[in-house]
Amino acid sequence: MRSPHLLKQRTVREYAEKYRLRTMVETGTYYGEMVAAMKNRFDEIYSVEYDAGLAERAQNKFARWPNIHILQGDSQLVVPQLLDSLTLPALFWLDAGYYGWAGLQGDKQRLTTELEAILSHPVKEHVILMDDARGLNGQNGAPTVEQLKQRIETEFPGRKVEVKHDILR
């Protein structure tokens, strides 16, 4: 079941506070609800939006906040580039919901590309929250939650994976 947006915001805030994170990276800006909710919580916010129209709309909406960076492009390419510039741990808010349409378009590796880039980054204290975990169901080329959990916990010892309120953490 889809979680209410306020619950998602609370989860992002809780993890940011628990791990003392001052940078947030989001994939899937959409209308910028999470950015708007977190604009005073983080020192830097990077949000990646594939759709040029939605990205431009968000760029205009957040133009007066110098700490908010709306990046237009494919998150498979933008996230690894962004990681090159990060030297401090960040909270990653990833949208797993695109698996529904990504599978239809044949783009089945998006999530694993992003995850592997984050997990193999030299900064090991990044925190990953993935929205719409119900989309991780083995359909349309998506991995299952269990496959992701096993892979992450095997390849990256010390990492633990759980799902709560439709958010993979």
Accessible surface in RSA format (square Angstrom, percent):
REM  Atomic radii and reference values for relative SASA: ProtOr
REM  Chains: A
REM  Algorithm: Lee & Richards
REM  Probe-radius: 1.40
REM  Slices: 20
REM RES _ NUM      All-atoms   Total-Side   Main-Chain    Non-polar    All polar
REM                ABS   REL    ABS   REL    ABS   REL    ABS   REL    ABS   REL
RES MET A   1   196.89 102.0 146.27  96.8  50.62 120.5 117.52  99.9  79.37 105.2
RES ARG A   2   141.18  59.3 128.12  65.3  13.05  31.1  50.99  69.7  90.19  54.7
RES SER A   3     9.71   8.2   3.22   4.3   6.49  14.9   2.45   5.2   7.26  10.2
RES PRO A   4    88.38  64.4  75.22  68.6  13.16  47.8  88.09  72.7   0.29   1.8
RES HIS A   5    67.33  36.8  57.88  40.2   9.45  24.2  47.99  49.5  19.34  22.5
RES LEU A   6   133.84  74.5 129.78  92.8   4.06  10.2 130.27  91.5   3.57   9.6
RES LEU A   7    26.78  14.9  23.77  17.0   3.01   7.6  25.45  17.9   1.33   3.6
RES LYS A   8     4.53   2.2   4.53   2.8   0.00   0.0   1.25   1.1   3.28   3.5
RES GLN A   9    24.08  13.5  24.08  17.6   0.00   0.0   0.00   0.0  24.08  18.3
RES ARG A  10   125.12  52.5 125.12  63.8   0.00   0.0  42.11  57.5  83.01  50.3
RES THR A  11     4.03   2.9   3.99   4.0   0.04   0.1   0.04   0.1   3.99   6.0
RES VAL A  12     0.00   0.0   0.00   0.0   0.00   0.0   0.00   0.0   0.00   0.0
RES ARG A  13    82.11  34.5  82.11  41.9   0.00   0.0  29.47  40.3  52.64  31.9
RES GLU A  14    88.11  50.6  82.57  62.5   5.53  13.2  38.68  74.8  49.42  40.4
RES TYR A  15    33.91  15.8  33.76  19.2   0.16   0.4  19.96  15.0  13.96  17.2
RES ALA A  16     0.00   0.0   0.00   0.0   0.00   0.0   0.00   0.0   0.00   0.0
RES GLU A  17   106.65  61.2  90.64  68.6  16.00  38.1  35.91  69.4  70.74  57.8
RES LYS A  18   143.47  70.0 113.07  69.4  30.39  72.4  77.83  70.1  65.64  69.9
RES TYR A  19   102.65  47.9  82.99  47.2  19.66  51.2  59.40  44.6  43.25  53.3
RES ARG A  20   205.82  86.4 185.34  94.5  20.47  48.7  66.27  90.6 139.54  84.6
RES LEU A  21     3.11   1.7   2.42   1.7   0.69   1.7   3.11   2.2   0.00   0.0
RES ARG A  22   103.62  43.5 101.28  51.6   2.34   5.6  51.85  70.9  51.77  31.4
RES THR A  23    13.09   9.3  12.98  13.2   0.11   0.3   0.70   0.9  12.39  18.7
RES MET A  24     0.00   0.0   0.00   0.0   0.00   0.0   0.00   0.0   0.00   0.0
RES VAL A  25     0.00   0.0   0.00   0.0   0.00   0.0   0.00   0.0   0.00   0.0
RES GLU A  26     5.15   3.0   5.15   3.9   0.00   0.0   0.05   0.1   5.10   4.2
RES THR A  27     1.96   1.4   1.01   1.0   0.95   2.3   1.03   1.4   0.93   1.4
RES GLY A  28    31.01  38.2   0.00   N/A  31.01  38.2  16.78  46.0  14.23  31.9
RES THR A  29     2.50   1.8   0.00   0.0   2.50   6.0   0.00   0.0   2.50   3.8
RES TYR A  30   120.68  56.3 120.12  68.3   0.56   1.5  82.80  62.2  37.89  46.7
RES TYR A  31    84.63  39.5  79.91  45.5   4.72  12.3  41.48  31.2  43.15  53.2
RES GLY A  32     0.04   0.1   0.00   N/A   0.04   0.1   0.04   0.1   0.00   0.0
RES GLU A  33    76.45  43.9  70.21  53.1   6.24  14.9  40.59  78.5  35.85  29.3
RES MET A  34     3.47   1.8   1.93   1.3   1.54   3.7   1.93   1.6   1.54   2.0
RES VAL A  35     0.00   0.0   0.00   0.0   0.00   0.0   0.00   0.0   0.00   0.0
RES ALA A  36    32.68  30.1  26.69  41.2   5.99  13.6  26.97  38.0   5.71  15.1
RES ALA A  37    37.42  34.4   6.83  10.5  30.58  69.6  19.03  26.8  18.38  48.7
RES MET A  38     0.04   0.0   0.04   0.0   0.00   0.0   0.00   0.0   0.04   0.1
RES LYS A  39    52.04  25.4  48.35  29.7   3.69   8.8  13.29  12.0  38.75  41.3
RES ASN A  40   129.49  89.3  94.99  91.8  34.50  83.1  39.06  94.0  90.43  87.4
RES ARG A  41    38.43  16.1  31.88  16.3   6.55  15.6  29.28  40.0   9.15   5.5
RES PHE A  42     5.09   2.5   0.00   0.0   5.09  13.2   0.03   0.0   5.05  14.5
RES ASP A  43    77.27  54.1  67.19  66.9  10.08  23.8  28.74  67.6  48.53  48.4
RES GLU A  44    60.36  34.7  60.36  45.7   0.00   0.0  22.51  43.5  37.84  30.9
RES ILE A  45     0.00   0.0   0.00   0.0   0.00   0.0   0.00   0.0   0.00   0.0
RES TYR A  46    39.35  18.4  39.35  22.4   0.00   0.0  12.68   9.5  26.67  32.9
RES SER A  47     0.00   0.0   0.00   0.0   0.00   0.0   0.00   0.0   0.00   0.0
RES VAL A  48     2.31   1.5   0.70   0.6   1.61   3.9   0.70   0.6   1.61   4.4
RES GLU A  49    14.38   8.3  14.24  10.8   0.14   0.3   0.23   0.4  14.15  11.6
RES TYR A  50   133.44  62.3 126.28  71.8   7.16  18.6  78.12  58.7  55.33  68.2
RES ASP A  51    67.37  47.2  63.34  63.0   4.03   9.5  15.29  36.0  52.08  51.9
RES ALA A  52    64.22  59.0  56.20  86.7   8.02  18.2  56.45  79.5   7.77  20.6
RES GLY A  53    48.35  59.6   0.00   N/A  48.35  59.6  36.33  99.7  12.02  26.9
RES LEU A  54    36.96  20.6  35.86  25.7   1.10   2.8  36.03  25.3   0.93   2.5
RES ALA A  55     0.82   0.8   0.82   1.3   0.00   0.0   0.82   1.2   0.00   0.0
RES GLU A  56   105.56  60.6 105.03  79.5   0.53   1.3  27.25  52.7  78.31  63.9
RES ARG A  57   138.67  58.2 131.58  67.1   7.09  16.9  45.09  61.6  93.59  56.7
RES ALA A  58     2.12   1.9   0.67   1.0   1.45   3.3   1.94   2.7   0.17   0.5
RES GLN A  59    72.81  40.7  65.53  47.9   7.28  17.3  26.84  57.1  45.97  34.9
RES ASN A  60   104.54  72.1  85.82  82.9  18.72  45.1  28.04  67.5  76.50  73.9
RES LYS A  61   103.45  50.5  80.86  49.6  22.58  53.8  66.25  59.6  37.19  39.6
RES PHE A  62     5.60   2.8   3.71   2.3   1.89   4.9   4.08   2.5   1.52   4.4
RES ALA A  63    79.97  73.5  45.55  70.3  34.41  78.3  55.33  77.9  24.64  65.3
RES ARG A  64   190.29  79.9 161.25  82.2  29.04  69.1  72.53  99.1 117.75  71.4
RES TRP A  65    55.43  22.2  54.00  26.1   1.43   3.4  37.19  19.8  18.24  29.6
RES PRO A  66   121.34  88.4  96.85  88.3  24.50  89.0 108.69  89.7  12.66  78.7
RES ASN A  67    30.01  20.7  28.02  27.1   1.99   4.8  17.76  42.7  12.26  11.8
RES ILE A  68    14.52   8.3   0.03   0.0  14.49  34.9   0.03   0.0  14.49  39.3
RES HIS A  69    56.23  30.7  50.97  35.4   5.26  13.5  35.89  37.0  20.34  23.7
RES ILE A  70    14.91   8.5   2.20   1.6  12.71  30.6   2.20   1.6  12.71  34.5
RES LEU A  71    54.36  30.3  51.53  36.9   2.83   7.1  54.36  38.2   0.00   0.0
RES GLN A  72    87.99  49.2  62.03  45.3  25.96  61.8  15.86  33.8  72.13  54.7
RES GLY A  73    14.75  18.2   0.00   N/A  14.75  18.2  14.55  39.9   0.20   0.4
RES ASP A  74    32.88  23.0  28.47  28.3   4.41  10.4   7.67  18.0  25.21  25.1
RES SER A  75     8.31   7.0   7.30   9.7   1.01   2.3   4.02   8.6   4.30   6.0
RES GLN A  76    36.40  20.4  32.86  24.0   3.54   8.4   4.76  10.1  31.64  24.0
RES LEU A  77   116.66  65.0 112.92  80.8   3.74   9.4 115.36  81.0   1.31   3.5
RES VAL A  78    19.89  13.1  19.87  18.0   0.02   0.0  19.87  17.3   0.02   0.1
RES VAL A  79     0.31   0.2   0.23   0.2   0.07   0.2   0.23   0.2   0.07   0.2
RES PRO A  80    43.60  31.8  39.27  35.8   4.33  15.7  40.91  33.8   2.68  16.7
RES GLN A  81   120.92  67.6 111.37  81.4   9.55  22.7  41.25  87.8  79.67  60.4
RES LEU A  82    15.96   8.9  11.10   7.9   4.85  12.2  15.66  11.0   0.29   0.8
RES LEU A  83     5.45   3.0   5.22   3.7   0.24   0.6   5.22   3.7   0.24   0.6
RES ASP A  84   127.72  89.5  92.75  92.3  34.97  82.7  32.20  75.8  95.52  95.3
RES SER A  85    76.97  65.0  48.05  64.1  28.93  66.6  51.40 109.5  25.57  35.8
RES LEU A  86    17.58   9.8  11.42   8.2   6.15  15.5  12.20   8.6   5.38  14.5
RES THR A  87   114.33  81.3  93.17  94.5  21.16  50.4  71.96  96.7  42.37  64.1
RES LEU A  88   118.09  65.8 116.80  83.6   1.29   3.2 116.80  82.0   1.29   3.5
RES PRO A  89    39.04  28.5  36.25  33.0   2.79  10.1  36.25  29.9   2.79  17.3
RES ALA A  90     0.00   0.0   0.00   0.0   0.00   0.0   0.00   0.0   0.00   0.0
RES LEU A  91     0.00   0.0   0.00   0.0   0.00   0.0   0.00   0.0   0.00   0.0
RES PHE A  92     0.58   0.3   0.58   0.4   0.00   0.0   0.58   0.4   0.00   0.0
RES TRP A  93    12.35   5.0  12.35   6.0   0.00   0.0   0.98   0.5  11.37  18.4
RES LEU A  94     0.00   0.0   0.00   0.0   0.00   0.0   0.00   0.0   0.00   0.0
RES ASP A  95    39.90  27.9  39.83  39.6   0.06   0.1   8.85  20.8  31.04  31.0
RES ALA A  96     0.00   0.0   0.00   0.0   0.00   0.0   0.00   0.0   0.00   0.0
RES GLY A  97    33.32  41.1   0.00   N/A  33.32  41.1  16.48  45.2  16.83  37.7
RES TYR A  98    14.89   7.0  13.26   7.5   1.63   4.2  14.46  10.9   0.43   0.5
RES TYR A  99     3.88   1.8   3.82   2.2   0.06   0.2   3.55   2.7   0.33   0.4
RES GLY A 100    36.91  45.5   0.00   N/A  36.91  45.5  32.47  89.1   4.45  10.0
RES TRP A 101   105.48  42.3 102.44  49.6   3.04   7.1  87.03  46.4  18.45  29.9
RES ALA A 102     0.22   0.2   0.22   0.3   0.00   0.0   0.22   0.3   0.00   0.0
RES GLY A 103    11.42  14.1   0.00   N/A  11.42  14.1   0.07   0.2  11.35  25.4
RES LEU A 104   147.42  82.1 111.43  79.7  35.98  90.5 115.73  81.3  31.69  85.3
RES GLN A 105   129.00  72.1  91.79  67.1  37.22  88.6  40.17  85.5  88.83  67.4
RES GLY A 106    53.13  65.5   0.00   N/A  53.13  65.5  26.41  72.5  26.72  59.8
RES ASP A 107    32.87  23.0  26.47  26.3   6.40  15.1  22.89  53.9   9.98  10.0
RES LYS A 108    90.24  44.0  85.31  52.3   4.92  11.7  31.43  28.3  58.81  62.6
RES GLN A 109   113.12  63.3 112.83  82.5   0.30   0.7  50.66 107.8  62.47  47.4
RES ARG A 110    12.58   5.3  12.58   6.4   0.00   0.0   2.10   2.9  10.48   6.4
RES LEU A 111     0.00   0.0   0.00   0.0   0.00   0.0   0.00   0.0   0.00   0.0
RES THR A 112    18.61  13.2  18.27  18.5   0.34   0.8  16.61  22.3   2.00   3.0
RES THR A 113    48.75  34.7  40.26  40.8   8.49  20.2  34.18  45.9  14.58  22.0
RES GLU A 114     0.00   0.0   0.00   0.0   0.00   0.0   0.00   0.0   0.00   0.0
RES LEU A 115     4.16   2.3   4.16   3.0   0.00   0.0   4.16   2.9   0.00   0.0
RES GLU A 116    65.10  37.4  64.72  49.0   0.38   0.9  27.37  52.9  37.73  30.8
RES ALA A 117    22.84  21.0   9.60  14.8  13.24  30.1  18.39  25.9   4.45  11.8
RES ILE A 118     0.23   0.1   0.00   0.0   0.23   0.6   0.00   0.0   0.23   0.6
RES LEU A 119     5.19   2.9   4.30   3.1   0.89   2.2   4.30   3.0   0.89   2.4
RES SER A 120    71.89  60.7  50.65  67.6  21.24  48.9  35.07  74.7  36.82  51.6
RES HIS A 121    17.88   9.8  13.98   9.7   3.90  10.0  12.96  13.4   4.92   5.7
RES PRO A 122   113.46  82.7  87.27  79.5  26.19  95.2  95.52  78.9  17.94 111.5
RES VAL A 123    22.21  14.6  17.62  16.0   4.59  11.1  22.01  19.1   0.20   0.5
RES LYS A 124   111.00  54.2  99.93  61.3  11.08  26.4  85.94  77.4  25.07  26.7
RES GLU A 125   109.45  62.8  98.91  74.8  10.53  25.1  56.74 109.7  52.71  43.0
RES HIS A 126     3.42   1.9   0.00   0.0   3.42   8.7   0.00   0.0   3.42   4.0
RES VAL A 127    18.50  12.2  15.67  14.2   2.83   6.8  18.50  16.1   0.00   0.0
RES ILE A 128    19.43  11.1  12.12   9.0   7.31  17.6  12.12   8.7   7.31  19.8
RES LEU A 129     0.08   0.0   0.08   0.1   0.00   0.0   0.08   0.1   0.00   0.0
RES MET A 130     0.00   0.0   0.00   0.0   0.00   0.0   0.00   0.0   0.00   0.0
RES ASP A 131    12.23   8.6  12.23  12.2   0.00   0.0   0.73   1.7  11.50  11.5
RES ASP A 132     9.52   6.7   9.52   9.5   0.00   0.0   1.34   3.1   8.18   8.2
RES ALA A 133     2.55   2.3   1.39   2.1   1.16   2.6   1.73   2.4   0.82   2.2
RES ARG A 134   108.65  45.6  86.61  44.1  22.04  52.5  57.64  78.8  51.01  30.9
RES GLY A 135    19.48  24.0   0.00   N/A  19.48  24.0  17.23  47.3   2.25   5.0
RES LEU A 136     6.91   3.8   0.00   0.0   6.91  17.4   0.00   0.0   6.91  18.6
RES ASN A 137    78.93  54.4  55.53  53.7  23.41  56.4  28.60  68.8  50.34  48.7
RES GLY A 138    41.52  51.2   0.00   N/A  41.52  51.2  13.05  35.8  28.47  63.8
RES GLN A 139   117.05  65.5 110.87  81.0   6.18  14.7  21.79  46.4  95.25  72.2
RES ASN A 140    65.65  45.3  48.30  46.7  17.35  41.8   8.67  20.9  56.98  55.1
RES GLY A 141    37.14  45.8   0.00   N/A  37.14  45.8  18.54  50.9  18.60  41.7
RES ALA A 142     5.72   5.3   0.03   0.1   5.68  12.9   0.11   0.1   5.61  14.9
RES PRO A 143    21.04  15.3  16.18  14.7   4.86  17.7  20.92  17.3   0.12   0.7
RES THR A 144    43.22  30.7  43.22  43.8   0.00   0.0  40.49  54.4   2.73   4.1
RES VAL A 145    40.34  26.5  39.25  35.5   1.09   2.6  39.25  34.1   1.09   3.0
RES GLU A 146   109.42  62.8 107.54  81.4   1.88   4.5  58.94 114.0  50.48  41.2
RES GLN A 147   103.57  57.9  97.01  70.9   6.57  15.6  38.49  81.9  65.08  49.4
RES LEU A 148     5.01   2.8   4.21   3.0   0.81   2.0   5.01   3.5   0.00   0.0
RES LYS A 149    64.10  31.3  64.10  39.3   0.00   0.0  43.88  39.5  20.22  21.5
RES GLN A 150   118.89  66.5 112.94  82.5   5.94  14.2  30.36  64.6  88.52  67.1
RES ARG A 151    99.11  41.6  92.65  47.2   6.45  15.4  41.22  56.3  57.89  35.1
RES ILE A 152    11.67   6.6  11.67   8.7   0.00   0.0  11.67   8.4   0.00   0.0
RES GLU A 153    44.48  25.5  30.07  22.7  14.41  34.3  11.20  21.7  33.28  27.2
RES THR A 154    99.03  70.4  77.16  78.2  21.87  52.1  67.91  91.2  31.12  47.0
RES GLU A 155    94.65  54.3  68.41  51.8  26.24  62.5  35.70  69.1  58.95  48.1
RES PHE A 156    40.78  20.4  37.81  23.4   2.97   7.7  40.78  24.7   0.00   0.0
RES PRO A 157   114.70  83.6  89.87  81.9  24.83  90.2  92.81  76.6  21.89 136.0
RES GLY A 158    76.85  94.8   0.00   N/A  76.85  94.8  39.26 107.7  37.59  84.2
RES ARG A 159    46.43  19.5  44.12  22.5   2.32   5.5  23.81  32.5  22.62  13.7
RES LYS A 160   162.87  79.5 139.44  85.6  23.43  55.8 101.03  90.9  61.84  65.9
RES VAL A 161    10.23   6.7   5.83   5.3   4.41  10.6   6.23   5.4   4.01  10.9
RES GLU A 162    95.66  54.9  89.04  67.4   6.62  15.8  36.91  71.4  58.75  48.0
RES VAL A 163    65.41  43.0  34.75  31.5  30.65  73.9  34.75  30.2  30.65  83.1
RES LYS A 164   110.99  54.1 105.67  64.8   5.32  12.7  55.49  49.9  55.51  59.1
RES HIS A 165    87.97  48.1  67.78  47.1  20.19  51.6  54.60  56.3  33.38  38.8
RES ASP A 166    15.47  10.8   4.80   4.8  10.67  25.2   6.62  15.6   8.84   8.8
RES ILE A 167     0.00   0.0   0.00   0.0   0.00   0.0   0.00   0.0   0.00   0.0
RES LEU A 168     4.68   2.6   4.68   3.3   0.00   0.0   4.68   3.3   0.00   0.0
RES ARG A 169    30.59  12.8  12.34   6.3  18.25  43.5  19.85  27.1  10.74   6.5
END  Absolute sums over single chains surface
CHAIN  1 A     8729.0       7128.7       1600.2       4708.5       4020.4
END  Absolute sums over all chains
TOTAL          8729.0       7128.7       1600.2       4708.5       4020.4
